[in-house]
Amino acid sequence: MAKTPVCVLGLGLIGGSILRAAAAAGREAFGYNRSVEGAQAARFDDFDATTDLTKALTRAADLDALIVLAVPMSAPDCPLTDVTSVKGAVLDEVTAAGLQARFVGGHPMTGTAHSGWEAGHARLFTGAPWVISVDDHVDPAVWSTVMELALDCGSFLVPARSDEHDAAAAAISHLPHLLAEALAVTAAEVPLAFALAAGSFRDGTRVAGSAPDLVRAMCEANASQLLPRLDRVIELLSEARNSLAHNDSVAELVEGGHAARARYDSFSRPEIFAVFVGAENWRQELAAAGRAGGVIRSALPTLGSPR
């Protein structure tokens, strides 16, 4: 069976890498980029790209292509997904635009500190988790289409509701960005610090090299979920500060953090395979499985299809 064509809107690091990966998987893949330079760079590398949004969307409609939103914009009546780091805000915009029925949110959990077409590559998603939303409105056929694209790109899939994704992303993505920025600022204020900095500082501040506009966008769009995580970190650091000042000890925070990291290191990812997409309660079953750490490594059957 022929694979669904893919139209990528926005050819930066993530969108450009999806275009490359989709083409490498044998799909008809084409893209739109607002900047002439980005589109020209893609064409120079022999990829199908345009700066004409109407042309790209018309072609997508003619092919019933899966549209991947790597930048915010509207779309015709095609299956629709996105790759942004905040799901709730995007879902609200999609719903307001009347596109909810054909939309399934997505978030590849990968990236680099670099941006633009030149930073992308077809293997960016290999072995990386790709969140796919299982909100109540999600259409099983569109969900399966997005699932197949993510698998073609080399990812394993994590099903999640949009609100639960945003709570988790606040803790493991958006908060680390702010901590990295704070660590970098603090070190910059200490004479000799940069001269002595090595692995722990480099690793702890890596994401502070990300484009500030991108960091601001994802943190500010997820403020309702990020604020409680920030409050919790401030509480933990305040307790550690007081313990150090009065008891000469940071044992509680250090031991608690070490134990939490050990749980992460041993965290299992059982494969999800016994859910039929489109069956009764399939969204709830996938959300529960993803919540427990389950992942999808090969295409799930749809209701009525052979296993």
C-alpha positions as CSV (number, residue, x, y, z in Angstrom):
1,M,0.0,0.0,0.0
2,A,1.3,3.4,-0.9
3,K,2.5,5.6,1.9
4,T,0.6,8.8,2.7
5,P,2.4,11.9,1.2
6,V,3.8,14.4,3.7
7,C,3.7,18.2,3.5
8,V,6.0,19.9,6.0
9,L,5.2,23.5,6.8
10,G,8.4,25.0,8.2
11,L,11.8,23.6,7.4
12,G,13.9,24.4,10.5
13,L,15.7,21.7,12.5
14,I,12.6,19.6,13.3
15,G,10.6,20.2,10.1
16,G,13.6,19.9,7.8
17,S,14.6,16.7,9.5
18,I,11.1,15.3,9.0
19,L,11.2,16.2,5.3
20,R,14.5,14.4,5.0
21,A,13.4,11.3,7.0
22,A,10.0,11.0,5.1
23,A,11.8,11.2,1.8
24,A,14.3,8.6,2.9
25,A,11.4,6.3,3.8
26,G,10.1,6.5,0.3
27,R,7.3,8.9,0.8
28,E,6.4,11.8,-1.5
29,A,7.6,14.6,0.7
30,F,7.5,18.3,0.0
31,G,7.7,21.4,2.2
32,Y,7.1,25.1,2.6
33,N,9.4,27.6,4.3
34,R,8.7,31.3,4.8
35,S,12.3,32.4,4.3
36,V,13.7,32.3,0.7
37,E,17.1,31.2,2.1
38,G,15.7,28.2,3.9
39,A,13.7,27.0,0.9
40,Q,16.6,27.5,-1.4
41,A,18.9,25.6,0.9
42,A,16.5,22.7,0.8
43,R,16.2,22.8,-3.0
44,F,20.0,22.9,-3.2
45,D,20.1,19.6,-1.3
46,D,17.6,18.2,-3.8
47,F,14.5,18.4,-1.6
48,D,11.1,19.7,-2.8
49,A,10.5,23.0,-1.1
50,T,8.7,26.2,-1.9
51,T,8.0,29.7,-0.4
52,D,4.5,29.7,-1.8
53,L,2.2,28.6,1.0
54,T,-0.9,28.5,-1.2
55,K,0.9,26.2,-3.7
56,A,2.0,23.9,-0.9
57,L,-1.4,23.6,0.7
58,T,-3.2,23.2,-2.6
59,R,-0.9,20.3,-3.5
60,A,-1.4,18.8,0.0
61,A,-5.2,19.0,-0.5
62,D,-4.9,17.4,-4.0
63,L,-2.9,14.5,-2.5
64,D,-4.7,14.3,0.8
65,A,-1.2,14.5,2.3
66,L,-0.5,14.5,6.0
67,I,0.4,18.1,6.9
68,V,3.1,18.5,9.5
69,L,2.9,21.9,11.2
70,A,6.4,23.0,12.2
71,V,5.2,26.6,12.3
72,P,1.8,27.9,13.3
73,M,-0.6,28.3,10.4
74,S,-4.0,27.0,9.0
75,A,-4.4,24.1,6.7
76,P,-7.0,22.6,4.3
77,D,-9.1,19.5,5.1
78,C,-6.2,17.1,5.3
79,P,-4.9,14.9,8.1
80,L,-3.0,17.3,10.4
81,T,-0.3,17.0,13.0
82,D,2.4,19.3,14.6
83,V,5.8,18.9,16.1
84,T,5.8,21.7,18.8
85,S,6.8,21.2,22.4
86,V,3.5,22.4,23.9
87,K,0.3,20.5,23.0
88,G,-2.5,22.2,24.9
89,A,-1.9,25.6,23.3
90,V,-1.7,24.2,19.8
91,L,-4.9,22.1,20.4
92,D,-6.7,25.3,21.5
93,E,-5.6,27.1,18.3
94,V,-6.5,24.2,16.1
95,T,-9.9,23.9,17.7
96,A,-10.5,27.7,17.3
97,A,-9.7,27.3,13.6
98,G,-12.2,24.5,13.1
99,L,-9.5,21.9,12.3
100,Q,-9.8,19.7,15.4
101,A,-11.5,16.7,13.7
102,R,-8.5,16.0,11.5
103,F,-5.8,16.9,14.0
104,V,-3.5,14.7,16.1
105,G,-0.9,16.5,18.1
106,G,2.7,15.3,18.0
107,H,6.1,16.1,19.6
108,P,9.4,14.4,18.7
109,M,11.4,14.6,21.9
110,T,14.8,15.4,20.2
111,G,16.7,18.3,18.9
112,T,20.0,20.2,19.2
113,A,21.1,23.6,20.3
114,H,21.2,24.6,16.6
115,S,18.4,25.7,14.3
116,G,17.5,26.1,10.6
117,W,17.5,23.8,7.6
118,E,21.3,23.2,7.7
119,A,21.0,21.8,11.3
120,G,18.6,19.0,10.3
121,H,19.3,15.5,9.2
122,A,17.2,12.4,8.4
123,R,18.4,10.4,11.4
124,L,17.6,13.1,14.0
125,F,14.6,11.0,15.3
126,T,16.2,7.6,15.2
127,G,15.7,5.9,18.6
128,A,14.0,9.0,20.0
129,P,10.5,9.2,21.7
130,W,7.8,10.8,19.6
131,V,4.7,11.8,21.6
132,I,1.4,11.3,19.8
133,S,-1.8,12.7,21.4
134,V,-4.7,10.5,22.3
135,D,-7.2,13.2,23.3
136,D,-10.9,12.4,23.3
137,H,-11.5,14.0,19.8
138,V,-8.7,12.0,18.0
139,D,-9.8,10.2,14.8
140,P,-8.3,6.7,14.6
141,A,-7.5,6.9,10.9
142,V,-5.6,10.2,11.3
143,W,-3.9,8.8,14.4
144,S,-2.7,5.8,12.5
145,T,-1.4,8.1,9.7
146,V,0.7,10.1,12.2
147,M,1.9,6.9,13.9
148,E,3.2,5.5,10.6
149,L,5.1,8.7,9.8
150,A,6.8,8.8,13.3
151,L,7.8,5.1,12.9
152,D,9.1,5.8,9.4
153,C,11.3,8.5,10.9
154,G,12.8,6.0,13.2
155,S,11.2,7.0,16.5
156,F,9.4,5.0,19.1
157,L,6.0,6.3,20.0
158,V,4.7,7.5,23.4
159,P,0.9,7.9,23.5
160,A,-0.3,10.7,25.9
161,R,-3.1,13.2,26.5
162,S,-2.2,16.8,25.7
163,D,-2.4,18.0,29.3
164,E,-0.4,15.2,30.6
165,H,2.3,15.7,27.9
166,D,2.5,19.4,28.9
167,A,2.9,18.6,32.6
168,A,5.7,16.1,31.8
169,A,7.4,18.4,29.3
170,A,7.4,21.2,31.9
171,A,9.4,18.9,34.2
172,I,11.9,17.3,31.8
173,S,12.3,19.9,29.0
174,H,11.1,23.4,29.9
175,L,12.4,23.5,33.5
176,P,15.8,22.2,32.5
177,H,16.1,25.0,30.0
178,L,15.5,27.6,32.7
179,L,17.9,25.9,35.1
180,A,20.6,25.8,32.4
181,E,20.1,29.5,31.9
182,A,20.3,30.2,35.6
183,L,23.4,28.1,36.0
184,A,25.1,29.9,33.1
185,V,24.3,33.3,34.4
186,T,25.5,32.4,37.9
187,A,28.8,31.0,36.6
188,A,29.3,34.1,34.5
189,E,29.3,36.2,37.6
190,V,32.2,34.3,39.3
191,P,35.7,35.2,38.3
192,L,37.7,32.2,37.1
193,A,34.6,30.0,36.7
194,F,34.7,29.7,32.9
195,A,38.5,29.0,33.1
196,L,37.8,26.0,35.3
197,A,34.5,24.8,33.8
198,A,34.5,21.2,32.6
199,G,32.0,18.4,32.1
200,S,29.4,19.1,34.8
201,F,29.1,22.7,33.7
202,R,29.1,21.9,30.0
203,D,26.4,19.2,30.4
204,G,24.3,21.3,32.8
205,T,24.3,24.3,30.5
206,R,24.1,22.6,27.1
207,V,20.6,23.7,26.3
208,A,21.4,27.3,27.3
209,G,22.9,27.4,23.8
210,S,19.5,27.2,22.2
211,A,18.0,30.2,20.5
212,P,16.4,32.4,23.2
213,D,13.3,33.0,21.1
214,L,12.6,29.3,20.9
215,V,13.1,28.8,24.7
216,R,10.9,31.7,25.5
217,A,8.2,30.5,23.2
218,M,7.9,27.0,24.7
219,C,8.3,28.1,28.3
220,E,5.8,30.9,28.0
221,A,3.3,28.8,26.1
222,N,3.3,26.2,28.9
223,A,3.3,28.7,31.8
224,S,0.4,27.0,33.6
225,Q,2.3,23.7,33.8
226,L,5.8,25.2,34.3
227,L,5.0,27.4,37.2
228,P,4.3,24.6,39.7
229,R,7.6,22.9,38.6
230,L,9.5,26.1,39.1
231,D,7.8,26.5,42.6
232,R,8.9,23.0,43.5
233,V,12.5,23.5,42.4
234,I,12.7,26.8,44.4
235,E,11.3,25.0,47.4
236,L,13.9,22.2,47.1
237,L,16.7,24.6,46.7
238,S,15.5,26.8,49.5
239,E,15.4,23.8,51.8
240,A,18.9,22.8,50.8
241,R,20.1,26.3,51.3
242,N,18.7,26.5,54.8
243,S,20.0,23.1,55.7
244,L,23.5,24.0,54.4
245,A,23.4,27.3,56.4
246,H,22.2,25.8,59.6
247,N,23.3,22.2,59.5
248,D,26.3,22.2,57.1
249,S,24.4,19.6,55.1
250,V,22.8,19.2,51.7
251,A,22.3,15.5,52.2
252,E,18.5,15.4,51.8
253,L,18.5,17.0,48.3
254,V,21.6,15.1,47.1
255,E,20.3,11.7,48.3
256,G,16.8,12.3,47.0
257,G,18.1,13.5,43.6
258,H,20.5,10.5,43.3
259,A,17.6,8.1,44.1
260,A,15.4,9.7,41.5
261,R,18.1,9.6,38.9
262,A,18.6,5.9,39.6
263,R,14.9,5.3,39.0
264,Y,15.2,7.0,35.7
265,D,18.2,4.9,34.7
266,S,16.3,1.7,35.4
267,F,13.0,2.9,34.0
268,S,11.6,0.2,31.7
269,R,9.7,0.9,28.4
270,P,7.5,-2.1,27.7
271,E,6.2,-2.4,24.2
272,I,2.5,-1.7,23.5
273,F,1.1,-4.1,21.0
274,A,-2.3,-5.4,22.3
275,V,-4.4,-2.2,21.5
276,F,-6.5,-2.0,18.3
277,V,-6.7,1.6,17.1
278,G,-10.4,2.5,16.8
279,A,-11.7,-0.2,19.2
280,E,-13.7,0.8,22.2
281,N,-11.7,2.8,24.7
282,W,-8.6,2.6,22.6
283,R,-7.6,6.2,23.4
284,Q,-7.9,5.6,27.2
285,E,-6.0,2.4,27.0
286,L,-3.1,4.0,25.1
287,A,-3.0,6.9,27.5
288,A,-2.8,4.6,30.5
289,A,-0.1,2.5,28.8
290,G,2.0,5.6,27.9
291,R,1.6,6.9,31.5
292,A,3.1,3.6,32.7
293,G,6.1,3.9,30.4
294,G,4.8,1.9,27.5
295,V,5.9,2.6,23.9
296,I,5.0,1.7,20.4
297,R,7.8,0.3,18.2
298,S,5.8,-1.1,15.4
299,A,2.5,-0.1,13.8
300,L,-0.6,-1.0,15.9
301,P,-3.4,-2.8,14.1
302,T,-6.6,-0.9,13.4
303,L,-10.0,-2.2,14.2
304,G,-11.0,-4.8,11.5
305,S,-7.4,-5.2,10.2
306,P,-5.4,-8.4,10.5
307,R,-2.8,-8.4,13.2
